[in-house]
Amino acid sequence: MRIMLITDAWEPQVNGVVRTMKRVIAECEKMGHEWEVVSPADGFTTVPLPTYSEIKLALFARKQITERFESFQPDAVHIATEGTLGLAGRAMCLKEKHPFSTSYHTRFPEYVSARIPIPTAWGYGYVRWFHKYSGKVMVATPSMRKELEEHRFNNVVSWTRGVDTELFNPSRRIEEGQPGDPFAGLPRPIFLNVGRVAVEKNIEAFVELDLPGSKVVVGEGPQLAELKKKYPKVHFLGAKFGEDLATCFASADVFCFPSLTDTFGLVILEAMAAGTPVAAFDAPGPRDIIPGSDAGVISEDLKQACLDCLKLSRDTARTYAEGYSWRACAEAFIENLDPLPVPERKRFWQKIRLRRRKKRATAGPTGSE
């Protein structure tokens, strides 16, 4: 199929939405599918998101999205985010009467409420309206699907994630004192968190814990300077990528995931793939991945969950993560799309081409000799 992706989250942002969609695109291209990605990096006028300047909101995008839609002639349109580009893409699809699918990557109402004093009920009113006409709303876990259905969403389907088991691998573990140890000089055990350093990630719940050894945070974000100043005994290493990041995952003893707003938590699988057990709160995402795996612990007592993870087998964590494949994730994504039915596609695009010819004829010749 020809698939148009409209997303407010894209490179240079580093987050779960970007990483998930890039891997899905790569796997889908191997299957022969073709993509057109519309993102804030495409030359739109942008403004920084209030309270989070790293995220850019594209303005006045609908005309360009429509032109690219008509030029690419997709079989399916997927809207990944509820930001300004997502809104423009949604409006275009509704006007053109072209079906579309959406995905719910973040607990948006809780995310907004953590930054701005807005009731979560308002946020749920917005996201319910945004996703109302989506053929299918893809969510990462059964518990997230149940939660949205309790908020009166009626078109929700499950869409799990995958993990790169070659990059995130126990073989990258560097023991204490060995050359290349990313935590050289730090007392063991190492309790690690990786991700965007932002208020909605609830990192403060981790760095406040009274744990033996060392607490390490890898990542950047708007809360980094505040937390570094407030918690001088915590080790903030900044952003890491590729093999350096994978080495951090593998060389840690426990991965701590305190977020309450993520719908999945891709870093959970990356830690497990590296052989590192995961401690987390009992929240959507961890609740669907960890229980029964013997690869981590969920609890309302995050400190105890971290300590309990020290007793778990690293081999078991790795084996569990191997069950999550990006190929299966991509296949599920394709299955969940809402394309135009094949008999209608030809008529739809004939209508669009006719409209464009009429528009050009009405506009008349342009330019001068």
C-alpha positions in Angstrom: 0.0 0.0 0.0 0.8 3.7 -0.2 0.6 5.0 3.3 0.6 8.7 4.4 1.8 9.3 8.0 1.0 12.6 9.6 2.9 13.2 12.9 3.8 16.1 15.1 6.6 14.0 16.6 9.6 13.3 14.3 13.3 13.8 14.1 15.2 15.5 15.7 12.9 14.6 18.6 13.9 11.5 20.4 10.9 9.7 21.9 8.9 6.6 21.7 6.6 7.8 19.0 9.5 8.6 16.7 11.4 5.4 17.4 8.3 3.3 17.0 7.2 4.8 13.7 10.7 4.7 12.2 11.0 1.0 12.9 7.5 0.3 11.7 8.3 2.2 8.4 11.5 0.3 8.0 9.8 -3.1 8.4 6.8 -2.1 6.2 9.2 -1.0 3.4 10.8 -4.4 3.5 7.2 -5.8 2.9 6.9 -3.5 -0.2 4.8 -0.7 1.3 5.5 3.0 0.3 5.4 5.9 2.7 4.9 9.7 2.7 5.8 11.2 6.1 4.4 14.7 7.0 6.2 16.2 10.0 7.2 19.6 11.5 10.6 19.2 9.8 9.0 19.7 6.3 9.4 23.5 6.2 6.2 24.5 7.9 6.0 27.7 10.0 6.5 26.4 13.6 6.2 27.7 17.2 7.6 25.9 20.3 5.2 24.0 22.4 4.5 26.0 25.6 6.5 24.6 28.5 8.4 22.3 26.1 10.4 24.2 23.5 12.0 21.2 22.0 8.7 20.2 20.4 7.7 22.3 17.4 4.0 22.9 16.5 3.5 23.4 12.8 1.1 26.1 11.8 -1.0 26.7 8.6 -0.3 23.2 7.4 -3.5 22.1 5.9 -3.0 23.5 2.4 0.4 21.8 2.0 -0.9 18.5 3.5 -3.7 18.5 1.0 -1.3 19.1 -1.9 0.9 16.3 -0.8 -2.1 14.0 -0.2 -3.3 14.7 -3.8 0.2 14.2 -5.2 1.0 11.0 -3.3 -2.5 9.5 -3.6 -2.2 7.2 -0.6 -4.3 4.1 -0.1 -4.3 4.8 3.7 -3.7 7.8 6.0 -2.5 7.4 9.6 -2.4 10.3 12.0 0.0 9.5 14.8 -0.4 12.5 17.2 -3.1 14.9 18.4 -1.1 18.1 17.8 -1.5 20.8 15.1 -0.4 18.6 12.2 -2.7 15.9 13.4 -5.5 18.4 13.5 -4.8 19.6 10.0 -4.6 16.0 8.7 -7.8 15.1 10.4 -9.6 18.1 9.0 -8.4 17.3 5.5 -9.5 13.6 5.7 -12.9 14.6 6.9 -13.3 17.2 4.1 -12.2 14.8 1.4 -14.2 12.0 2.9 -11.1 9.8 3.0 -10.9 7.2 5.9 -8.0 7.4 8.4 -6.6 5.7 11.4 -5.0 7.2 14.5 -2.8 6.0 17.4 -2.7 6.9 21.0 0.9 6.9 22.1 0.7 9.1 25.3 -1.9 9.5 28.0 -2.5 12.9 26.6 -4.9 14.3 29.3 -2.5 13.3 32.1 0.4 14.6 30.1 -1.2 18.1 29.6 -2.5 18.2 33.2 1.1 17.5 34.5 2.3 20.7 32.7 -0.8 23.0 32.8 -3.5 23.2 35.5 -6.2 21.8 33.2 -8.6 19.1 34.4 -8.0 15.7 32.8 -11.7 15.6 32.0 -11.2 18.4 29.5 -8.3 16.5 28.0 -10.4 13.4 27.6 -13.1 15.4 26.0 -10.6 16.7 23.4 -8.9 13.3 22.6 -12.3 11.6 22.4 -13.4 14.3 19.9 -10.1 14.0 18.0 -10.3 10.2 17.6 -14.1 10.0 17.1 -14.0 9.6 13.3 -10.9 7.4 13.2 -11.6 4.0 11.7 -9.3 2.5 14.3 -7.4 4.0 17.3 -4.3 1.9 17.8 -3.1 1.5 21.4 -0.1 -0.4 22.7 -1.7 -2.5 25.4 -5.0 -4.2 26.5 -5.1 -2.1 29.7 -4.8 1.1 27.7 -7.6 -0.2 25.4 -9.8 -0.9 28.4 -9.0 2.5 29.9 -10.0 4.4 26.7 -13.2 2.3 26.3 -14.1 3.4 29.9 -13.7 6.9 28.6 -16.3 6.1 25.9 -13.9 5.5 23.0 -15.6 2.9 20.7 -13.0 2.2 18.0 -9.9 1.0 19.9 -7.6 -1.8 18.8 -4.5 -3.3 20.3 -1.1 -2.7 18.6 1.9 -4.0 20.5 5.5 -2.9 20.1 8.8 -4.5 19.2 12.4 -4.3 20.3 15.8 -4.4 18.5 17.3 -7.5 20.1 20.6 -7.1 18.2 21.3 -3.6 19.4 20.0 -4.1 22.9 21.8 -7.2 24.0 23.4 -8.6 27.2 26.7 -9.1 25.3 27.2 -5.3 25.6 27.4 -5.5 29.4 30.6 -4.1 30.8 31.3 -5.2 34.4 32.6 -2.9 37.1 36.2 -1.9 36.6 36.4 -3.1 33.0 37.5 -0.8 30.2 34.6 1.2 28.7 32.4 0.9 31.8 29.8 3.7 31.4 29.4 3.9 35.1 33.1 3.9 36.0 33.7 5.0 39.6 30.1 4.8 40.7 29.1 2.5 43.6 27.1 -0.6 42.6 24.4 -1.6 42.1 23.4 0.8 39.3 19.7 1.8 39.1 19.1 3.3 35.7 16.4 5.5 34.1 16.5 6.3 30.4 14.2 8.8 28.7 13.0 12.3 28.2 13.8 14.3 31.4 10.4 16.0 31.7 7.8 16.4 34.4 5.3 14.0 32.8 7.8 11.1 33.0 7.7 11.3 36.8 11.5 10.9 37.1 11.5 12.7 40.5 9.8 9.6 41.9 12.9 7.6 40.9 15.6 10.1 42.0 14.0 10.6 45.4 14.3 6.8 46.2 16.6 5.8 49.0 18.5 3.0 47.2 21.9 1.4 47.7 24.6 2.0 45.1 24.0 4.7 42.5 21.0 6.3 40.6 21.7 7.2 37.0 19.6 9.1 34.5 20.3 9.1 30.8 18.5 11.6 28.6 17.8 15.3 28.1 14.7 17.4 28.5 13.2 20.6 30.0 13.5 19.3 33.6 17.1 18.3 33.4 18.7 21.5 34.9 16.1 21.6 37.7 16.7 18.0 38.7 20.5 18.2 38.5 20.5 21.1 40.9 17.9 19.5 43.3 19.5 16.0 43.4 23.3 16.5 43.3 23.9 12.8 44.3 22.1 11.5 41.2 24.3 11.0 38.2 22.9 12.7 35.0 24.8 11.5 31.9 22.9 13.4 29.2 21.6 11.8 26.0 23.1 8.6 24.7 22.5 6.9 21.4 23.1 3.7 19.5 25.7 1.4 21.0 26.5 3.8 23.8 22.9 3.7 24.9 22.7 -0.1 24.6 25.8 -0.4 26.7 24.2 1.7 29.5 21.1 -0.5 29.4 23.2 -3.7 29.6 25.7 -2.5 32.2 23.0 -1.4 34.7 21.7 -3.7 37.4 18.1 -2.5 37.5 16.1 -0.3 35.2 13.5 1.9 36.9 10.5 3.1 35.0 8.5 5.6 37.1 6.2 7.0 34.3 2.5 7.1 34.8 1.6 8.7 31.4 3.2 6.3 28.9 0.9 3.9 27.1 3.6 1.3 26.7 7.2 2.3 27.5 9.5 1.1 24.8 12.5 1.4 27.1 11.1 -1.4 29.2 11.6 -3.8 26.4 15.0 -2.4 25.6 16.2 -2.8 29.1 14.9 -6.4 29.2 16.5 -7.2 25.9 19.8 -6.0 27.4 19.2 -8.4 30.3 18.3 -5.8 32.8 15.2 -6.4 35.0 12.7 -3.5 35.2 11.0 -2.0 38.2 7.8 0.1 37.6 4.6 1.4 39.1 1.4 -0.6 38.5 0.3 1.6 35.5 -0.7 1.0 31.9 2.3 -0.2 29.9 4.2 -1.9 32.8 1.0 -3.6 33.9 0.7 -5.3 30.5 4.4 -6.2 30.0 5.9 -7.1 33.3 3.5 -9.3 35.4 4.2 -13.1 35.0 7.4 -12.4 33.0 9.9 -12.9 35.9 11.7 -10.0 34.1 10.7 -7.2 36.4 8.4 -6.1 39.3 5.5 -3.7 39.4 4.4 -2.2 42.7 3.1 0.9 44.3 6.3 0.7 46.4 8.8 1.6 43.7 11.8 1.3 46.1 10.8 -2.3 47.0 10.3 -3.1 43.3 13.8 -1.9 42.5 15.3 -4.0 45.3 13.3 -7.1 44.3 14.7 -6.8 40.7 18.2 -7.3 42.0 17.2 -10.9 42.7 15.9 -11.6 39.2 17.7 -13.5 36.4 19.2 -11.4 33.6 18.9 -14.4 31.3 15.1 -14.6 31.9 14.7 -10.9 31.1 16.5 -11.4 27.8 14.5 -14.4 26.9 11.2 -12.6 27.6 12.1 -9.6 25.4 13.0 -11.9 22.5 9.2 -12.6 22.1 8.6 -9.0 20.9 9.3 -8.5 17.2 9.2 -5.4 15.1 8.0 -7.4 12.2 5.0 -8.5 14.1 4.4 -4.9 15.2 4.6 -3.7 11.6 2.2 -6.4 10.4 -0.3 -5.5 13.1 0.0 -1.8 12.1 -0.9 -2.7 8.4 -3.8 -4.8 9.6 -5.2 -2.0 11.7 -5.1 0.7 8.9 -8.3 1.9 7.5 -7.7 2.2 3.7 -10.2 3.1 1.1 -11.9 -0.1 -0.2 -10.2 -1.2 -3.4 -13.3 -0.7 -5.6 -13.7 2.9 -4.4 -10.0 4.0 -4.8 -10.1 4.5 -8.5 -13.3 6.6 -8.4 -12.0 8.6 -5.5 -8.7 9.6 -7.2 -10.5 10.2 -10.5 -12.7 12.7 -8.7 -9.7 14.4 -7.1 -7.9 14.7 -10.5 -11.0 16.1 -12.1 -11.3 18.7 -9.4 -7.7 19.7 -9.8 -8.1 20.1 -13.6 -11.2 22.3 -13.1 -9.3 24.4 -10.5 -6.4 25.0 -12.9 -8.8 25.8 -15.8 -10.7 28.3 -13.6 -7.4 29.9 -12.5 -6.4 30.4 -16.1 -2.8 30.8 -17.5 -0.2 32.2 -15.1 3.1 33.9 -15.6 4.3 35.9 -18.6 6.5 35.5 -21.6 
